[in-house]
Amino acid sequence: MQFELMVVRAFGAYAKGDVVSDAETIAAILAGENAGHVVRIAVMREG
């Protein structure tokens, strides 16, 4: 199962409700000081 991030508190260029789906950006956010500003959301993809 894959996941994306949903912003729950605005930071940088991201507003509350934005969804981050780029794998490199997700890794950078989770490894940095803004990890507490997002939640993981499961993504069901076909294929």
Buried (B, 14 or more C-beta within 10 A) or exposed (E): EEEBBBBEEEBEEBEEEBEBEEEEEBEEBEEEEBEEBBEEEEEEEEE
